[in-house]
């Protein structure tokens, strides 16, 4: 995506009324990015811990239903993060 594409995207979001100004858009984008960074760190730490447990022979069964429930709570019906 080039700078013109990004500017057009921001302008569309403002024109739709989703954001009032480019600054509001940027603030929300930064908030979402920071949350994604935090979530990524937590996931990385959890995976690292689980790998250490597996290496030590302490393997736990994967609870797929629990994972699905958590994802449903974190992602809106349209696929965007909450």
C-alpha positions in Angstrom: 0.0 0.0 0.0 1.4 3.4 -0.9 1.0 6.8 0.7 -1.9 7.7 -1.6 -3.7 4.5 -0.9 -3.4 5.1 2.9 -4.6 8.7 2.5 -7.6 7.5 0.5 -8.4 4.9 3.1 -8.3 7.5 5.9 -10.4 9.9 3.9 -13.0 7.2 3.3 -13.2 6.4 7.0 -13.7 10.1 7.7 -16.2 10.5 4.9 -18.2 7.5 6.3 -18.4 9.2 9.7 -16.4 6.5 11.4 -13.8 9.1 12.4 -14.1 12.8 12.6 -10.5 13.8 11.8 -7.3 12.2 10.6 -6.0 12.6 14.2 -8.9 10.5 15.6 -8.1 7.8 13.0 -4.4 7.9 13.9 -5.2 7.7 17.6 -7.4 4.7 17.2 -4.9 3.0 14.8 -2.2 3.5 17.4 -4.4 2.1 20.2 -5.2 -1.0 18.1 -1.6 -1.4 17.2 -0.5 -1.2 20.8 -3.1 -3.8 21.8 -1.9 -6.1 19.0 1.7 -5.7 20.3 0.6 -6.5 23.8 -1.5 -9.5 22.6 1.5 -10.7 20.5 3.8 -10.5 23.5 1.4 -12.5 25.7 0.9 -15.1 23.0 4.7 -15.4 22.5 5.2 -15.8 26.2 2.4 -18.4 26.5 3.8 -20.3 23.5 7.3 -20.2 25.0 6.0 -21.5 28.3 4.1 -24.3 26.6 7.1 -25.3 24.6 9.2 -25.5 27.7 6.5 -27.7 29.3 6.4 -29.9 26.3 10.2 -30.2 26.3 9.9 -31.3 29.9 7.3 -33.9 29.0 4.4 -31.9 30.6 2.1 -31.8 27.6 -1.5 -30.7 28.2 -4.3 -31.5 25.8 -5.3 -28.7 23.5 -8.8 -27.3 24.4 -10.0 -26.2 20.9 -13.4 -25.2 22.2 -11.9 -22.9 24.7 -9.7 -21.3 22.0 -12.7 -20.8 19.8 -14.6 -19.2 22.6 -11.8 -16.8 23.4 -11.4 -15.8 19.7 -15.2 -15.2 19.5 -14.8 -12.8 22.4 -11.9 -11.0 20.8 -13.2 -10.7 17.3 -16.4 -9.0 16.1 -18.7 -10.8 13.7 -17.2 -8.8 10.8 -13.7 -10.1 11.7 -12.4 -6.9 13.3 -10.8 -6.9 16.7 -12.9 -5.7 19.6 
